[in-house]
Amino acid sequence: MSRIFNIINVQVRRDLALRRGIARLPIRTISSTSRKNNDRDASTVLGKRWKDTADTVIIGGGCVGVSLAYHLAKGGMKDVVLLEKSELTAGSTWHAAGLTAYYHPGINLKKVHYNSIKLYETLEEETGQAVGFHQPGSIRIASTAVRVDELKYQMARAHWHPTPQFLITPERVQELFPLLNMDKVLAGLYNPGDGHIDPYSLTMALAAGARMYGAQIYNPAPVTGLTPTSEGTWDVQTPHGTIRAKRIVNATGFWAREVGNLIGFQHPTIPVHHQYVVTATVPEVKALKTELPVIRDLEGSYYLRQERDGLLFGPYEKMEKMVLQDSWVRDGVPPGFGKELFESDLDRIMDHVEMAMEMVPVLKTADIINIVSGPITYTPDLLPMVGPHQGASNYWTAIGFGYGVIHAGGIGKFLSDWIISGEPPYDLIECDPNRYGRWTDVPYMCAKARESYGYNNVVGFPKEERFAGRPTYRTSGVYNLLQDKASMGFHSGWEQPHWFCKDGDDAGYKPSFRRTNWFGPVGRECKLVMEKVGVIDLTPFGKFTVKGRDSQKLLDRLFANTMPKVGLTNISHMLTPSGHVYAEVTITQSAPGEFMLITGSGSELHDLRWMEKEIMEGGYEVDIKNVTEDFGVLGVAGPSARKVLQKITDEDLSDAGFKFLHCKTIKLAGIPTQAIRISYTGELGWELYMEQKDMAALYQAIMAAGQEEGIDNFGTYAMNSMRLEKGFRGWGAEMNCDTNPLEAGLEYFIKLNKPADFIGKAALQEVKAQGLKRKLSYLTMDTDNVDPEGNETIWLNGKVVGNTTSGAYSYSTQQSLAFAYLPVELCSVGQKVEVEMLGRKYAAMVVQEPLVLTEPTRTRLQKKSKSKA
């Protein structure tokens, strides 16, 4: 190692700590200083008057918590209190590398990054506090052909956003970063405006702004207890006294689990060791006239930026080498830990260091003066947990930030807007804390954190699957029968078949930006369902029962549709106060005042929390129960489905005896359970709900009964293709908190004339009166070996005019299909546009939907045709 580096002074974070006015603490656990006497007046300890009530109490004084305090106070909230256990920035903030990037591979988080950077550009002028913000831009380096495809894929998803982003040539890469070895550089993704900021200065500027707008920041003020009250408020206990708060926000970084434990939550967050290296002055860097852009070498899995006249670079080790601080999960964070660091381990990152030296040769002779190894917090999927938490009224989280500095500004604004207005300002479902549940146990969390850290810079393919920690205990009653036949997907802890492999197929998970090994088998499954009969495991659906004196009243308030009569089913939507679509739910009234609600797998606790909030605030006398794990669900679809099911029951399943959107409880021959709930929905054919223990027996009975009809399995990829053919909208794509139901084409399900004053009714009436500016359109596309996924940019005459929401190949019509939002003047049938995919613009046209009729409609038309004959 000494032949490669001259490590002149590995004194961790010395120069940066001094620059921030922080004394470096030893790399060891230190005991906490003795607490102040409880009877001492808080004003003496804290230097200010203690508040005993607050609208919002934020726990945690890192950059995220302080940003929220700043935004709430600036937004007009009068009683905002932030409690920090030691001093501001203590935790992951103070040792962060401070990178800021417009880029994010997802769609919604681009908005968070954008809002953060725009805030940081003006914060110093607003508060008078320097923030040390550098914006030399950044370049993501592609050195393989598949990486170039990845950059093109991301460009197609970026053009309809305000984020500045460009695909640049190797020549332009070298011009921007002249110290690169260009031998392997094929392209770059360039974001002007990216850069880095001093995390300590940023936090102090946000704190100055928060105080300027009226927020109170108390430190040292550790929270020792959290007690909910019957009114939905919280008593927040500290050594200085108790604060009665309308809501609390856990923004405590790697202490998040400990604060959660105070109220019975075990948040799935875990600290990982992240290291970065700081060099002394590099003559070639010092000689430059402009600051180097940040580079991210995707194959080398590291970032590198200029630090003064030297360089700073940080790698992400592979999962077998990275280190989890799992003892903190078991034993808690050591008392007093805050601005301490871990012992560095250069050997662990040497593979990446050598790749960095190959890409940036001046590193070979650079002197290393600092190696920083500190804790950053990971969740299983690497995304933070942001928003109100199901199971505890008025308890919010802003935790699990692996990239807290770039998220802080935007997340503070996002949460502030939500808290003040009562609804999220835009869709950020991927960061909902309620995406996790009891299935997210410690072994799973640790396995996924290792995987997420080690896979930090892997190629971001569409339909990505990651397999660490799987399966959880959430496996359906037919999982053991299907696991060796299917390529499984992961949905809220559940294993669910994506597609099925037969002899001669190219098996396994083989992701690609183009059509890959599942394309043919999925076509086979679509043909099966369209012509014969297929079975699909739908167990991951979220399922709730609602009953009680006020059940109908509650649901009429929550949903924009009228409630179905006993024995009937309908599709209903929960809206936000501003009229956006919060959820889509299938509702069945199984008995007077007793309802079964079915939602998507990713919406289970997201929807439950919204309903529980309304129950508490409205004082409804109802009992709502989450029965998601109690029941298995099988879908049986296709023209022969009715015939197959009739073989195993005496119940009349004829067209006349069992109509569309009806539901019954029936007995099935040879099935030990007392009853099976069955409904005929048309979209998925027949849905059968049974206890998990009976699921395998029912599946085998159906498969045996359908042998003459050619029955077989199908998965979710085929289901998605067929739902697009039939024009069915999907929640989270065509409708979400960014869309209203009128522009999404859901008017049929929205009953503005129903007597009940459902949430969002007044807003929708106003939207209808003003008219729509955009509408959901249905596109056919001329493609080759690539199909739309959703979120692609739509062009017309060289200008961006919209975006797709979802897409797939239609096996029935032999063409690609997509839903897309377009300006109303471009929504006419026959309108031609272009859809960008992998660097090309493909011809597309607005057509009348649907291209394929639903089974009930086909059956009705066939009968009508026969009667005329």
Buried (B, 14 or more C-beta within 10 A) or exposed (E): EEEBBEBEEBEBBBBBBEBBEBEBBEEEEBEBEEEBEEEEEBEEBBEEEBBEEBBBBBBBBBBBBBBBBBBBBBBEBEBBBBBBBBBBBBBBBBBBBBBBBBBBEBBBBBBBBBBBBBBBBEBBEBBEBEBBBBBBBBBBBBBEEEBBBBBBBBBBBBBBBEBBBBBBEBEBBBEBBEBBEBEBBBBBBBBBBBBBBBBBBBBBBBBBBBBBBBBBBBBBBBBEEBEBEEEBBBBBBBBBBBBBBBBBBBBBBBBBBBBBEBBEBBBBBBBBBBBBBBBBBBEBBEEBEEBBBBBBBBBBBBBBBBBBBBBBBBBBBBBEBBBBBBEBBEEEBBEBBBBBBBEBBBEBBBBBBBBBBBBBEBBEBBBBBBBBBBBBBBBBBBBBBBBBBBBBBBBBBBBBBBBBBBBBBBBBBBBBBBBBEEBBBBBBBBBBBBBBBEBBBEEBBBBBBBBBBBBBBBBBBBEEEBEBBBBBEBBBBBBEBBEEBBBBBBBBBBBBBBBBBEEEBEBEBEBBBEBBBBBBBBBBBBBBBBEBBBBBBBBBBBBBBBBBEBBBBBBBBBBBBBBBEEBBBBBBBBBBBBBBBBBBBBBBBBEEBBBBBBBBBBBBBBBBBBBBBBBEEEEBEBEBEBEBBEBBBBBBBBBBBBBBBBBBBEBEBEBEEBEBBBBBBBEBEEBEBEBBBBBBBBBBBBBBBBBBEBBBBBBBBBBEBBEEBEBBBBBBBBBBBBBBBBBBBBBBBBBBBBBBBBBBBBEEBBBEEBEBEBBBBBBBEEBBEEEEEBBBBBBBBEBEEBBBBBBBBBBBEEEEBBBBBBBBBBBBEEBBBBBBBBBEEBBEEEBEBBBBBBEEBBEBBBBEBBBBBBBBBBBBEEEEEEEEE
